[in-house]
Amino acid sequence: MDALIHEFTMRVRDQDGHVYRPRAFGTRRRDDTWIGWIEFTPHGGGLVRRSTRETTQPSRAALLYWALGLDEVYLEGALDRAIRSSTVPTPSS
């Protein structure tokens, strides 16, 4: 089950100037490690963007520590990756 790990106070903008609120999420895997990603909710509504896996950590506490270390530059890059990954078709498996 997905868990909200951290809600950032800073906001980030995409290349078109749209403002997003980033939040770090994670989920525990079967081997008890945690994967983390960032979700971006647009100010005023719209399509929520989600990055692919940004990190793998040994515990939920380590995932929170990772999230607390992210800065605006990292979040802008994660938003760009999230936007690009949602517009590129993925091959069917």
All heavy atoms as an XYZ file, in Angstrom:
751
protein
N       0.838     -1.181      0.000
C       0.000      0.000      0.000
C       0.882      1.243      0.000
O       1.859      1.328      0.722
C      -0.893     -0.022      1.233
C      -1.805      1.149      1.310
S      -2.916      0.909      2.715
C      -3.739      2.444      2.665
N       0.522      2.210     -0.824
C       1.280      3.450     -0.919
C       1.126      4.267      0.360
O       0.043      4.324      0.942
C       0.799      4.292     -2.099
C       1.019      3.593     -3.434
O       1.725      2.579     -3.465
O       0.485      4.089     -4.435
N       2.222      4.886      0.774
C       2.205      5.697      1.992
C       2.772      7.082      1.697
O       3.797      7.202      1.016
C       3.038      5.022      3.080
N       2.099      8.104      2.200
C       2.630      9.451      2.112
C       3.804      9.536      3.070
O       3.657      9.271      4.261
C       1.566     10.486      2.479
C       2.027     11.936      2.543
C       2.525     12.422      1.185
C       0.895     12.822      3.045
N       4.967      9.895      2.554
C       6.178      9.968      3.359
C       6.457     11.396      3.803
O       6.796     11.640      4.947
C       7.383      9.403      2.566
C       7.123      7.945      2.149
C       8.672      9.533      3.371
C       6.875      6.977      3.288
N       6.302     12.345      2.882
C       6.595     13.743      3.220
C       5.874     14.666      2.245
O       5.841     14.415      1.046
C       8.105     14.001      3.142
C       8.499     15.397      3.466
N       8.347     15.944      4.714
C       9.037     16.376      2.700
C       8.777     17.195      4.699
N       9.200     17.474      3.488
N       5.314     15.750      2.792
C       4.692     16.787      1.973
C       5.602     18.013      2.012
O       5.860     18.557      3.084
C       3.309     17.116      2.522
C       2.492     17.932      1.570
C       1.009     17.887      1.886
O       0.560     16.964      2.589
O       0.313     18.784      1.410
N       6.099     18.406      0.869
C       7.039     19.526      0.788
C       6.301     20.855      0.902
O       5.178     20.990      0.428
C       7.805     19.479     -0.539
C       8.638     18.240     -0.692
C       8.116     17.116     -1.300
C       9.929     18.192     -0.208
C       8.876     15.954     -1.435
C      10.698     17.040     -0.331
C      10.168     15.918     -0.943
N       6.943     21.831      1.529
C       6.350     23.167      1.614
C       6.654     23.971      0.357
O       5.895     24.873      0.014
C       6.870     23.934      2.845
O       8.292     24.007      2.776
C       6.433     23.246      4.128
N       7.754     23.651     -0.315
C       8.105     24.386     -1.532
C       7.219     23.949     -2.691
O       6.644     22.861     -2.676
C       9.575     24.207     -1.882
C       9.943     22.805     -2.325
S      11.696     22.605     -2.643
C      12.243     22.096     -1.029
N       7.095     24.804     -3.653
C       6.367     24.509     -4.885
C       7.374     24.532     -6.034
O       8.382     25.216     -5.966
C       5.264     25.545     -5.143
C       4.243     25.665     -4.009
C       3.475     24.364     -3.835
N       2.425     24.451     -2.843
C       2.448     23.833     -1.677
N       3.475     23.101     -1.335
N       1.438     23.924     -0.845
N       7.087     23.776     -7.076
C       7.957     23.758     -8.249
C       7.140     24.077     -9.485
O       5.924     23.873     -9.518
C       8.689     22.403     -8.404
C       9.692     22.196     -7.285
C       7.720     21.245     -8.452
N       7.821     24.573    -10.499
C       7.174     24.944    -11.764
C       7.710     24.081    -12.894
O       8.887     23.742    -12.923
C       7.470     26.402    -12.107
C       6.848     27.388    -11.174
C       7.203     28.827    -11.598
N       6.702     29.772    -10.633
C       5.489     30.300    -10.667
N       4.668     30.000    -11.644
N       5.094     31.140     -9.727
N       6.809     23.791    -13.837
C       7.259     23.105    -15.043
C       7.749     24.143    -16.048
O       7.746     25.350    -15.769
C       6.161     22.195    -15.610
C       4.931     22.944    -16.123
O       4.990     24.188    -16.302
O       3.900     22.278    -16.348
N       8.166     23.696    -17.213
C       8.719     24.601    -18.221
C       7.696     25.589    -18.757
O       8.054     26.624    -19.299
C       9.348     23.800    -19.356
C      10.580     23.053    -18.920
C      11.229     22.304    -20.063
O      10.748     22.274    -21.181
N      12.363     21.688    -19.778
N       6.409     25.277    -18.605
C       5.351     26.183    -19.055
C       4.879     27.124    -17.955
O       3.953     27.903    -18.159
C       4.156     25.384    -19.581
C       4.500     24.588    -20.835
O       5.315     25.070    -21.636
O       3.950     23.482    -20.994
N       5.489     27.022    -16.766
C       5.142     27.913    -15.662
C       4.041     27.421    -14.747
O       3.649     28.128    -13.823
N       3.519     26.212    -14.968
C       2.495     25.658    -14.082
C       3.131     25.301    -12.738
O       4.222     24.745    -12.686
C       1.851     24.416    -14.691
C       1.201     24.682    -16.000
N       1.754     24.280    -17.191
C       0.053     25.342    -16.314
C       0.959     24.666    -18.180
N      -0.072     25.319    -17.673
N       2.420     25.597    -11.663
C       2.932     25.376    -10.308
C       2.389     24.059     -9.750
O       1.194     23.773     -9.880
C       2.530     26.547     -9.382
C       3.010     26.306     -7.961
C       3.072     27.859     -9.926
N       3.283     23.284     -9.131
C       2.928     21.981     -8.571
C       3.341     21.892     -7.111
O       4.350     22.455     -6.703
C       3.636     20.850     -9.321
C       3.174     20.652    -10.733
C       3.654     21.464    -11.762
C       2.273     19.649    -11.046
C       3.235     21.279    -13.066
C       1.856     19.454    -12.357
C       2.340     20.268    -13.358
O       1.926     20.081    -14.645
N       2.569     21.111     -6.348
C       2.896     20.787     -4.957
C       3.466     19.371     -4.941
O       2.758     18.401     -5.257
C       1.640     20.846     -4.092
C       1.861     20.409     -2.650
C       0.570     20.469     -1.855
N      -0.533     19.833     -2.555
C      -1.166     18.745     -2.132
N      -0.831     18.175     -1.011
N      -2.162     18.228     -2.828
N       4.732     19.214     -4.581
C       5.323     17.874     -4.556
C       5.100     17.170     -3.215
O       5.077     17.800     -2.157
C       6.807     18.143     -4.782
C       7.033     19.525     -4.299
C       5.739     20.265     -4.436
N       4.916     15.858     -3.295
C       4.805     15.003     -2.111
C       5.558     13.715     -2.387
O       5.453     13.152     -3.478
C       3.343     14.697     -1.793
C       2.546     15.935     -1.465
C       1.142     15.649     -0.995
N       0.374     14.889     -1.984
C      -0.757     14.257     -1.711
N      -1.256     14.262     -0.498
N      -1.401     13.612     -2.653
N       6.302     13.258     -1.391
C       7.035     11.998     -1.512
C       6.155     10.854     -1.027
O       5.529     10.955      0.037
C       8.316     12.059     -0.698
N       6.117      9.809     -1.807
C       5.378      8.596     -1.468
C       6.314      7.404     -1.490
O       7.382      7.450     -2.102
C       4.252      8.345     -2.484
C       3.046      9.192     -2.278
C       2.971     10.462     -2.821
C       1.974      8.730     -1.531
C       1.856     11.265     -2.630
C       0.848      9.514     -1.335
C       0.791     10.786     -1.880
N       5.888      6.353     -0.846
C       6.671      5.131     -0.867
C       5.799      3.929     -0.627
O       4.634      4.039     -0.234
N       6.379      2.784     -0.871
C       5.710      1.518     -0.585
C       6.762      0.494     -0.183
O       7.893      0.516     -0.682
C       4.876      1.024     -1.785
O       4.020     -0.027     -1.364
C       5.729      0.559     -2.935
N       6.373     -0.356      0.740
C       7.280     -1.413      1.196
C       7.194     -2.596      0.238
O       6.109     -3.000     -0.178
C       6.908     -1.857      2.603
C       7.945     -2.803      3.194
C       7.646     -3.121      4.620
N       6.420     -3.922      4.654
C       5.826     -4.304      5.762
N       6.292     -3.947      6.926
N       4.731     -5.031      5.715
N       8.352     -3.129     -0.072
C       8.410     -4.296     -0.951
C       8.461     -5.571     -0.117
O       8.597     -5.530      1.102
C       9.632     -4.204     -1.866
C       9.595     -2.960     -2.721
C      10.640     -2.874     -3.784
N      11.964     -3.288     -3.366
C      12.990     -3.406     -4.199
N      12.844     -3.122     -5.470
N      14.164     -3.783     -3.769
N       8.341     -6.678     -0.767
C       8.318     -7.979     -0.073
C       9.594     -8.243      0.725
O       9.566     -8.936      1.729
C       8.102     -9.109     -1.067
C       6.724     -9.105     -1.629
C       6.532    -10.232     -2.590
N       5.251    -10.060     -3.252
C       4.603    -11.007     -3.856
N       5.126    -12.222     -3.913
N       3.452    -10.775     -4.434
N      10.717     -7.687      0.259
C      11.978     -7.899      0.981
C      12.183     -6.869      2.101
O      13.264     -6.753      2.654
C      13.163     -7.874      0.017
C      13.367     -6.524     -0.654
O      12.600     -5.576     -0.394
O      14.322     -6.411     -1.449
N      11.131     -6.122      2.417
C      11.103     -5.102      3.475
C      11.884     -3.842      3.148
O      12.025     -2.977      4.001
C      11.538     -5.667      4.835
C      10.472     -6.563      5.429
O       9.278     -6.318      5.163
O      10.822     -7.516      6.149
N      12.402     -3.710      1.929
C      12.962     -2.429      1.516
C      11.815     -1.544      1.044
O      10.693     -2.017      0.844
C      14.001     -2.585      0.387
O      13.364     -3.179     -0.759
C      15.183     -3.435      0.835
N      12.098     -0.258      0.911
C      11.085      0.709      0.485
C      11.522      1.375     -0.807
O      12.695      1.705     -0.977
C      10.891      1.775      1.559
C      10.082      1.295      2.708
C      10.474      0.415      3.685
C       8.736      1.646      3.006
N       9.458      0.198      4.570
C       8.374      0.955      4.186
C       7.808      2.489      2.404
C       7.119      1.072      4.757
C       6.562      2.609      2.980
C       6.223      1.910      4.145
N      10.573      1.555     -1.728
C      10.837      2.364     -2.916
C      10.104      3.691     -2.749
O       9.064      3.758     -2.091
C      10.421      1.656     -4.224
C       8.932      1.318     -4.237
C      11.263      0.417     -4.447
C       8.436      0.833     -5.584
N      10.676      4.737     -3.331
C      10.075      6.060     -3.200
C       9.960      6.763     -4.534
O      10.755      6.533     -5.448
N       8.961      7.610     -4.648
C       8.723      8.416     -5.830
C       8.105      9.733     -5.391
O       7.758      9.912     -4.237
C       7.818      7.686     -6.834
C       6.447      7.405     -6.309
C       5.334      8.201     -6.415
C       6.031      6.258     -5.563
N       4.258      7.622     -5.793
C       4.658      6.424     -5.252
C       6.678      5.111     -5.122
C       3.932      5.489     -4.541
C       5.943      4.179     -4.402
C       4.593      4.370     -4.126
N       7.955     10.635     -6.344
C       7.382     11.945     -6.060
C       6.116     12.120     -6.893
O       6.106     11.804     -8.083
C       8.361     13.094     -6.406
C       9.754     12.841     -5.826
C       7.801     14.439     -5.953
C       9.840     12.863     -4.344
N       5.067     12.614     -6.249
C       3.845     12.990     -6.961
C       3.724     14.507     -6.950
O       4.028     15.150     -5.943
C       2.615     12.356     -6.320
C       2.512     10.879     -6.590
C       1.206     10.268     -6.140
O       0.311     10.996     -5.659
O       1.076      9.041     -6.273
N       3.272     15.043     -8.068
C       3.155     16.488     -8.248
C       1.704     16.833     -8.558
O       1.175     16.423     -9.584
C       4.055     16.956     -9.396
C       5.511     16.664     -9.150
C       6.082     15.469     -9.554
C       6.310     17.582     -8.497
C       7.424     15.205     -9.330
C       7.643     17.328     -8.256
C       8.199     16.130     -8.679
N       1.077     17.573     -7.658
C      -0.310     17.993     -7.830
C      -0.326     19.429     -8.309
O       0.240     20.309     -7.659
C      -1.082     17.887     -6.494
O      -0.965     16.545     -6.018
C      -2.539     18.260     -6.676
N      -0.948     19.698     -9.465
C      -0.952     21.063     -9.991
C      -1.827     22.001     -9.163
O      -2.898     21.606     -8.693
C      -1.491     20.909    -11.407
C      -2.242     19.634    -11.410
C      -1.641     18.757    -10.343
N      -1.347     23.204     -8.981
C      -2.120     24.236     -8.286
C      -3.345     24.558     -9.139
O      -3.237     24.793    -10.332
C      -1.266     25.486     -8.092
C      -1.979     26.606     -7.405
N      -2.310     26.550     -6.073
C      -2.436     27.784     -7.868
C      -2.935     27.655     -5.748
N      -3.029     28.432     -6.820
N      -4.514     24.537     -8.537
C      -5.739     24.839     -9.267
C      -6.370     23.636     -9.941
O      -7.384     23.768    -10.630
N      -5.799     22.466     -9.762
C      -6.375     21.253    -10.338
C      -5.729     20.858    -11.649
O      -5.020     21.634    -12.277
N      -5.967     19.652    -12.046
C      -5.406     19.135    -13.283
C      -4.791     17.766    -13.064
O      -5.004     17.122    -12.033
N      -4.017     17.337    -14.029
C      -3.409     16.017    -14.028
C      -2.280     15.926    -13.009
O      -1.327     16.698    -13.060
C      -2.870     15.709    -15.434
C      -2.221     14.358    -15.661
C      -3.243     13.238    -15.472
C      -1.638     14.303    -17.062
N      -2.393     14.987    -12.078
C      -1.326     14.730    -11.118
C      -0.242     13.941    -11.835
O      -0.524     12.947    -12.507
C      -1.856     13.947     -9.899
C      -0.713     13.556     -8.969
C      -2.900     14.767     -9.160
N       0.999     14.397    -11.687
C       2.139     13.722    -12.314
C       2.854     12.893    -11.265
O       2.971     13.299    -10.119
C       3.121     14.747    -12.890
C       2.511     15.734    -13.845
C       2.105     15.071    -15.131
N       1.635     16.068    -16.082
C       1.630     15.886    -17.379
N       2.060     14.759    -17.896
N       1.172     16.823    -18.187
N       3.338     11.745    -11.678
C       4.047     10.855    -10.754
C       5.348     10.414    -11.396
O       5.348      9.941    -12.544
C       3.175      9.645    -10.454
C       3.829      8.639     -9.559
C       2.904      7.476     -9.298
N       3.614      6.428     -8.589
C       3.047      5.359     -8.081
N       1.745      5.174     -8.219
N       3.752      4.469     -7.451
N       6.433     10.577    -10.662
C       7.717     10.113    -11.184
C       7.775      8.592    -11.096
O       6.987      7.968    -10.378
C       8.876     10.734    -10.403
O       8.971     10.191     -9.101
N       8.694      8.028    -11.806
C       8.971      6.611    -11.624
C       9.775      6.477    -10.334
O      10.006      7.464     -9.633
C       9.768      6.055    -12.825
O      10.972      6.816    -12.967
C       8.950      6.143    -14.109
N      10.230      5.302    -10.019
C      10.998      5.107     -8.791
C      12.188      6.053     -8.764
O      12.982      6.100     -9.689
C      11.495      3.675     -8.693
C      12.281      3.434     -7.420
C      12.968      2.103     -7.344
N      12.249      1.042     -8.016
C      12.685     -0.205     -8.053
N      13.801     -0.543     -7.474
N      11.999     -1.116     -8.693
N      12.301      6.802     -7.674
C      13.409      7.736     -7.489
C      14.479      7.165     -6.570
O      15.629      7.573     -6.628
C      12.911      9.064     -6.908
C      11.969      9.838     -7.811
C      12.670     10.543     -8.966
O      13.871     10.843     -8.855
O      12.005     10.791     -9.986
N      14.099      6.227     -5.708
C      15.055      5.677     -4.749
C      14.570      4.345     -4.213
O      13.378      4.033     -4.275
C      15.274      6.659     -3.569
O      16.350      6.200     -2.748
C      14.032      6.826     -2.735
N      15.500      3.580     -3.684
C      15.209      2.379     -2.904
C      15.967      2.529     -1.595
O      17.162      2.823     -1.606
C      15.668      1.101     -3.639
O      15.022      1.048     -4.911
C      15.341     -0.144     -2.836
N      15.263      2.344     -0.485
C      15.861      2.534      0.833
C      15.588      1.306      1.705
O      14.621      0.586      1.485
C      15.278      3.782      1.499
C      15.555      5.073      0.759
C      17.031      5.442      0.748
O      17.760      5.132      1.680
N      17.460      6.115     -0.302
N      16.424      1.091      2.722
C      16.262     -0.110      3.555
C      15.097     -0.057      4.537
O      14.719     -1.101      5.082
C      17.600     -0.199      4.301
C      18.120      1.196      4.333
C      17.650      1.829      3.054
N      14.527      1.136      4.775
C      13.427      1.245      5.739
C      12.597      2.486      5.430
O      13.021      3.364      4.676
C      13.975      1.356      7.163
O      14.677      2.579      7.318
N      11.430      2.558      6.061
C      10.594      3.757      5.907
C      11.306      4.978      6.485
O      11.237      6.060      5.920
C       9.242      3.547      6.586
C       8.309      4.725      6.387
C       6.970      4.515      7.054
N       6.157      5.703      6.884
C       4.879      5.713      6.651
N       4.227      4.571      6.549
N       4.221      6.837      6.517
N      11.995      4.809      7.600
C      12.733      5.920      8.206
C      13.823      6.431      7.257
O      14.030      7.642      7.124
C      13.339      5.496      9.538
N      14.488      5.516      6.573
C      15.520      5.915      5.608
C      14.890      6.632      4.418
O      15.477      7.571      3.870
C      16.313      4.698      5.150
N      13.708      6.208      4.030
C      13.003      6.873      2.930
C      12.630      8.301      3.323
O      12.783      9.237      2.523
C      11.764      6.070      2.529
C      10.991      6.570      1.318
C      11.860      6.635      0.073
C       9.782      5.676      1.076
N      12.166      8.485      4.546
C      11.866      9.838      5.030
C      13.131     10.686      5.056
O      13.123     11.842      4.627
C      11.228      9.792      6.421
C      11.003     11.147      7.082
C      10.067     12.033      6.245
C      10.456     10.966      8.490
N      14.220     10.132      5.519
C      15.498     10.856      5.552
C      15.888     11.292      4.138
O      16.322     12.420      3.924
C      16.573      9.967      6.182
C      17.903     10.640      6.307
C      18.159     11.525      7.351
C      18.917     10.395      5.393
C      19.388     12.154      7.475
C      20.145     11.017      5.505
C      20.376     11.896      6.553
O      21.596     12.515      6.657
N      15.729     10.402      3.167
C      16.026     10.735      1.771
C      15.156     11.901      1.324
O      15.656     12.870      0.753
C      15.789      9.501      0.886
C      15.755      9.814     -0.580
C      16.823      9.983     -1.415
C      14.589     10.009     -1.387
N      16.388     10.271     -2.681
C      15.032     10.295     -2.700
C      13.215      9.965     -1.139
C      14.137     10.532     -3.749
C      12.345     10.200     -2.181
C      12.813     10.479     -3.467
N      13.853     11.814      1.588
C      12.925     12.858      1.143
C      13.259     14.211      1.768
O      13.190     15.246      1.098
C      11.485     12.458      1.474
N      13.635     14.211      3.032
C      13.954     15.465      3.714
C      15.193     16.141      3.144
O      15.380     17.341      3.317
C      14.125     15.220      5.218
C      12.849     14.823      5.957
C      13.168     14.461      7.402
C      11.803     15.920      5.877
N      16.006     15.388      2.435
C      17.220     15.953      1.837
C      17.027     16.501      0.434
O      17.958     17.072     -0.136
N      15.838     16.359     -0.133
C      15.614     16.815     -1.502
C      15.455     18.329     -1.535
O      14.795     18.914     -0.685
C      14.376     16.147     -2.097
C      14.410     14.624     -2.156
C      13.146     14.094     -2.805
C      15.643     14.128     -2.894
N      16.064     18.939     -2.548
C      15.959     20.393     -2.690
C      15.148     20.734     -3.941
O      14.690     19.854     -4.674
C      17.338     21.043     -2.720
C      18.189     20.594     -3.910
O      17.677     19.921     -4.832
O      19.381     20.927     -3.926
N      14.962     22.016     -4.159
C      14.144     22.487     -5.270
C      14.668     22.018     -6.619
O      13.897     21.626     -7.500
C      14.058     24.013     -5.230
C      13.095     24.580     -6.242
C      12.907     26.087     -6.094
O      13.501     26.690     -5.195
O      12.145     26.635     -6.908
N      15.972     22.016     -6.786
C      16.561     21.591     -8.064
C      16.235     20.122     -8.335
O      15.856     19.761     -9.454
C      18.086     21.846     -8.076
C      18.731     21.244     -9.309
C      18.379     23.338     -7.999
N      16.374     19.272     -7.319
C      16.048     17.860     -7.496
C      14.577     17.695     -7.854
O      14.223     16.943     -8.770
C      16.363     17.059     -6.231
C      16.145     15.580     -6.426
C      17.193     14.741     -6.773
C      14.869     15.015     -6.311
C      16.989     13.391     -6.985
C      14.654     13.668     -6.528
C      15.721     12.858     -6.869
O      15.513     11.525     -7.100
N      13.698     18.408     -7.127
C      12.261     18.282     -7.376
C      11.883     18.777     -8.769
O      11.021     18.187     -9.421
C      11.470     19.017     -6.297
C      11.570     18.391     -4.907
C      10.937     19.308     -3.860
C      10.932     17.015     -4.870
N      12.529     19.836     -9.247
C      12.264     20.302    -10.612
C      12.657     19.230    -11.618
O      11.951     18.993    -12.595
C      13.019     21.599    -10.880
C      12.430     22.797    -10.168
C      13.306     24.034    -10.254
O      14.476     23.937    -10.697
O      12.824     25.114     -9.865
N      13.786     18.568    -11.395
C      14.202     17.481    -12.277
C      13.248     16.306    -12.226
O      12.919     15.705    -13.254
N      12.775     15.972    -11.025
C      11.812     14.869    -10.882
C      10.503     15.204    -11.584
O       9.882     14.336    -12.202
C      11.576     14.567     -9.403
N      10.073     16.471    -11.496
C       8.854     16.887    -12.207
C       9.053     16.751    -13.705
O       8.188     16.215    -14.410
C       8.483     18.327    -11.843
C       7.319     18.942    -12.636
C       6.042     18.127    -12.480
C       7.101     20.389    -12.214
N      10.182     17.175    -14.200
C      10.468     17.045    -15.637
C      10.452     15.578    -16.057
O       9.864     15.222    -17.079
C      11.812     17.698    -15.958
C      12.105     17.700    -17.435
O      11.277     18.237    -18.213
O      13.157     17.156    -17.838
N      11.065     14.713    -15.257
C      11.052     13.275    -15.568
C       9.628     12.723    -15.541
O       9.252     11.909    -16.390
C      11.937     12.508    -14.581
C      13.421     12.764    -14.761
C      14.275     11.836    -13.909
N      14.118     12.014    -12.469
C      14.716     12.945    -11.739
N      15.512     13.834    -12.326
N      14.530     12.999    -10.431
N       8.829     13.168    -14.575
C       7.440     12.691    -14.472
C       6.624     13.110    -15.688
O       5.832     12.332    -16.216
C       6.802     13.217    -13.190
N       6.811     14.340    -16.121
C       6.083     14.829    -17.306
C       6.519     14.065    -18.541
O       5.691     13.617    -19.336
C       6.271     16.343    -17.465
C       5.545     17.083    -16.328
C       5.780     16.811    -18.843
C       5.853     18.566    -16.246
N       7.822     13.894    -18.718
C       8.326     13.185    -19.902
C       7.900     11.722    -19.896
O       7.535     11.180    -20.948
C       9.844     13.281    -19.991
C      10.310     14.626    -20.512
C      11.802     14.689    -20.774
N      12.512     14.749    -19.495
C      13.463     13.907    -19.137
N      13.831     12.935    -19.924
N      14.059     14.020    -17.968
N       7.906     11.076    -18.745
C       7.552      9.651    -18.721
C       6.069      9.423    -18.997
O       5.687      8.371    -19.493
C       7.940      9.025    -17.380
O       7.104      9.471    -16.348
N       5.229     10.426    -18.710
C       3.804     10.238    -18.963
C       3.427     10.537    -20.410
O       2.337     10.217    -20.833
C       2.971     11.126    -18.027
O       3.154     12.494    -18.344
N       4.354     11.122    -21.179
C       4.035     11.432    -22.568
C       4.695     10.469    -23.540
O       4.393     10.475    -24.709
C       4.479     12.863    -22.915
O       5.888     12.993    -22.692
C       3.730     13.889    -22.093
N       5.603      9.629    -23.040
C       6.272      8.673    -23.909
C       5.558      7.337    -23.797
O       5.398      6.803    -22.703
C       7.756      8.507    -23.485
C       8.440      7.448    -24.323
C       8.478      9.834    -23.566
N       5.068      6.804    -24.933
C       4.375      5.513    -24.853
C       5.324      4.424    -24.378
O       6.483      4.390    -24.770
C       3.906      5.254    -26.277
C       4.566      6.263    -27.141
C       5.168      7.307    -26.269
N       4.825      3.554    -23.537
C       5.643      2.431    -23.067
C       5.278      1.189    -23.870
O       4.102      0.978    -24.181
C       5.397      2.168    -21.570
O       4.011      1.969    -21.370
C       5.888      3.321    -20.725
N       6.284      0.406    -24.232
C       5.982     -0.810    -25.001
C       5.205     -1.792    -24.151
O       5.414     -1.899    -22.949
C       7.361     -1.361    -25.362
C       8.330     -0.693    -24.446
C       7.685      0.570    -23.955
N       4.282     -2.498    -24.771
C       3.528     -3.513    -24.033
C       4.395     -4.718    -23.810
O       5.221     -5.066    -24.648
C       2.247     -3.863    -24.771
O       2.537     -4.160    -26.103
N       4.207     -5.368    -22.652
C       5.023     -6.544    -22.357
C       4.274     -7.808    -22.637
O       3.145     -7.932    -22.558
C       5.455     -6.587    -20.905
O       5.336     -5.417    -20.217
